[in-house]
Amino acid sequence: MSTKLNREPHLPFIIDVLIPAYNEEESIPLVLKAIPRNLVRQVIVCNNGSTDRTAFISQKLGAIVVEQPKPGYGNACLMGINYLKQLPKAAQPDIIVFLDADFSDYPEEMYLIVAPIIKEKKQLVIGSRMLKKGQSQAMTIPQRFGNWLAPLLIRWLYGVRFTDLGPFRAIRWPDLLQLKMQDPNYGWTVEMQVKAAKKHLSCTEVPVSYRKRAAGKSKVSGTIKGSVLAGLKIIGIILKELRTRPNGH
């Protein structure tokens, strides 16, 4: 079921949204209803083996649902990308927005995320929770630690400055394909930023609002195990990319 939203007639870009989701039946309707419907063409919910009504509710609210039973945040995102790659070339998007399903971000701020691509020809835009005063307080301690460590390593090793690994982000579709994303789980966001830095994409950040998740429990930062694994994955991704040549081969 498609959600062909009413885009502004003068907007020269096709913008699609990818939302990885695992058991988010309480928050996913809040996310979908808050997406600016004059801005995007379709919303793809990447259902990551949910055992609740996440998929049903998403379809009822007009989203396309693609199924990825194999667990992992990155696996869910890759399945959504694969869905878009199967579309005819002329029907593929210009810009992809990634958004979490827990309603911790503010989907109505999507204009801020895509504006640098549309107006300034940027290639990757990260919604930074660290750039907006007071927003980091809604983040867990492990999240704050990761958002201190990873940007520091990226700046030291690749010379590109980031302040956040925020999941709310936008990237040009051709550039996303060029990155050849692979990480199946916790390292998805940092992999994208490291590969973008290595390929010298034009990157920027914009301040975004942030709040504690609307319902449910985080699959990563909500557990000690998840937090430790995420931290190790972040460091591993950065060091792995450092060992490869700049062209990614």
C-alpha positions in Angstrom: 0.0 0.0 0.0 1.5 3.3 -1.1 1.5 6.7 0.6 1.8 9.2 -2.2 1.7 12.3 -0.2 0.8 15.7 -1.5 4.1 17.3 -2.3 4.4 21.0 -3.0 4.2 21.4 -6.8 7.4 23.5 -7.0 9.5 21.1 -5.0 12.0 19.8 -7.6 13.0 16.7 -5.5 11.4 13.3 -4.8 11.9 12.7 -1.1 11.2 9.3 0.5 11.4 8.3 4.2 12.8 5.1 5.6 11.7 4.1 9.1 13.2 0.9 10.6 10.8 -0.4 13.2 10.7 -3.3 15.7 7.7 -3.5 18.0 6.7 0.1 17.9 3.0 -0.1 17.7 2.4 2.6 20.2 4.8 5.2 18.8 4.7 4.5 15.0 1.3 6.2 14.5 2.7 9.3 16.2 5.7 9.3 13.9 3.7 8.8 10.7 1.1 11.5 11.6 3.8 14.0 12.3 5.6 13.7 8.9 5.1 16.8 6.8 2.8 15.4 4.1 3.5 18.1 1.5 7.2 17.3 1.6 7.6 13.5 0.9 6.3 11.1 -1.7 6.2 7.9 0.3 7.1 6.5 3.7 8.6 3.0 3.9 8.4 1.3 7.2 11.0 -1.4 7.4 9.4 -3.9 9.8 12.2 -5.7 11.5 10.4 -8.9 12.7 7.9 -7.1 15.0 5.6 -9.4 17.0 3.1 -6.6 17.7 0.8 -4.5 15.3 3.6 -2.3 14.0 3.2 -3.5 10.4 -0.6 -3.4 10.4 -0.8 0.1 11.9 1.8 1.4 9.5 -0.1 0.1 6.5 -3.4 1.4 7.9 -1.8 4.9 8.1 -0.7 4.7 4.5 2.9 3.6 4.7 4.6 1.0 2.5 5.7 -1.9 4.7 8.7 -4.0 3.7 9.5 -7.1 5.8 12.9 -7.9 7.2 12.7 -10.7 9.7 16.4 -10.8 10.1 17.1 -8.7 13.2 19.2 -5.6 13.1 18.7 -1.9 12.6 21.0 -1.9 9.6 19.4 -5.0 8.1 16.0 -3.2 8.3 17.5 -0.1 6.6 19.1 -2.2 3.9 15.8 -3.9 3.1 14.2 -0.5 2.6 17.0 0.5 0.3 16.7 -2.7 -1.6 12.9 -2.0 -2.1 13.7 1.4 -3.6 16.5 0.0 -5.8 13.9 -2.3 -7.4 11.9 0.6 -8.6 12.4 1.8 -12.2 15.2 4.2 -12.4 12.9 7.2 -13.1 10.9 6.3 -10.0 13.7 6.2 -7.6 14.0 9.1 -5.1 16.4 12.0 -5.1 16.7 12.3 -1.3 16.2 9.7 1.4 15.3 10.7 5.0 16.0 8.2 7.8 13.8 8.5 10.9 13.4 6.3 14.0 10.1 4.8 14.9 10.1 5.7 18.6 9.0 9.3 18.2 12.1 10.6 20.0 12.8 12.9 17.1 10.4 15.5 15.7 9.3 14.5 12.2 7.8 17.9 11.6 11.4 19.2 11.6 12.1 17.3 8.4 12.2 20.6 6.5 15.4 21.5 8.5 17.0 18.1 7.6 16.4 18.4 3.8 16.9 22.1 3.3 20.7 22.0 3.1 20.5 19.4 0.3 17.9 21.4 -1.6 19.3 24.9 -1.1 23.0 24.4 -0.5 23.7 21.2 -2.5 24.9 19.3 0.5 25.0 15.6 0.2 24.5 14.3 3.7 22.7 16.1 6.6 22.8 14.9 10.2 20.1 16.1 12.6 22.3 17.0 15.6 20.7 16.8 19.0 23.9 18.2 20.5 23.6 21.5 18.7 20.3 22.5 20.3 20.5 23.6 23.9 19.1 21.2 26.4 18.2 18.4 23.9 21.1 16.1 25.0 19.5 15.8 28.4 16.8 13.5 26.9 19.6 11.1 25.8 20.9 8.3 27.9 24.4 8.3 29.3 25.6 5.6 26.8 24.1 7.7 24.0 25.9 10.8 25.2 29.2 8.9 25.5 28.9 7.5 22.0 28.1 10.9 20.6 31.3 12.2 22.3 33.6 9.4 21.3 32.7 8.7 17.7 32.7 12.3 16.4 36.0 12.8 18.1 37.6 9.8 16.4 36.1 10.8 13.0 37.5 14.3 13.3 41.0 13.0 14.3 41.1 10.3 11.6 39.2 11.8 8.7 39.2 15.5 9.3 35.4 15.9 9.2 33.6 17.4 12.1 30.4 15.9 13.5 28.7 16.4 16.8 26.2 13.6 16.8 25.4 10.2 15.3 21.7 11.1 15.3 19.4 8.7 13.3 17.3 11.6 11.9 19.2 12.4 8.7 19.0 12.9 5.0 21.2 11.9 2.1 21.1 12.2 -1.6 20.0 8.8 -3.1 22.9 8.5 -5.5 25.4 9.2 -2.7 23.7 6.6 -0.4 24.2 4.0 -3.1 27.8 5.1 -3.6 28.5 4.4 0.1 27.6 0.7 -0.3 26.3 0.4 3.2 26.8 -3.0 4.9 26.5 -2.9 8.7 23.6 -5.0 9.9 22.9 -3.4 13.3 24.4 -0.9 15.7 27.0 0.6 13.4 24.7 1.8 10.7 24.8 5.5 11.5 28.5 5.8 12.1 29.3 3.7 9.1 27.4 6.2 6.9 29.3 9.1 8.4 32.7 7.6 8.2 32.2 6.5 4.6 30.8 9.9 3.7 34.0 11.5 5.2 36.2 9.1 3.3 34.5 9.9 0.0 34.7 13.6 0.7 30.9 14.1 0.5 29.7 17.6 1.4 28.3 17.0 4.9 26.6 19.3 7.4 24.6 19.2 10.6 21.4 21.1 11.6 20.1 21.4 15.2 17.1 19.3 15.9 14.8 18.7 18.9 14.8 15.5 20.8 12.8 13.9 23.6 12.6 10.6 25.4 10.9 7.8 23.4 7.2 7.9 23.4 6.7 4.3 24.5 8.5 1.0 24.8 12.1 0.4 25.4 15.2 1.1 23.4 16.7 -1.9 21.7 20.2 -0.5 22.1 20.6 2.2 24.7 17.9 0.7 26.9 20.1 -2.2 28.0 23.6 -2.5 29.3 24.4 -5.2 26.8 23.1 -3.1 23.9 25.0 -0.1 25.0 28.3 -2.0 25.3 27.8 -3.7 22.0 26.9 -0.4 20.3 30.0 1.2 21.7 32.3 -1.6 20.5 30.6 -1.6 17.1 31.1 2.2 16.7 34.9 1.9 17.4 35.1 -1.2 15.2 33.5 0.5 12.3 35.8 3.5 12.5 38.9 1.4 12.7 37.8 -1.0 10.0 37.2 1.9 7.6 40.5 3.4 8.5 42.2 0.2 7.2 40.6 0.3 3.8 41.6 2.5 1.0 39.9 5.9 0.4 38.0 4.5 -2.6 36.3 1.9 -0.4 37.9 -1.1 -2.1 
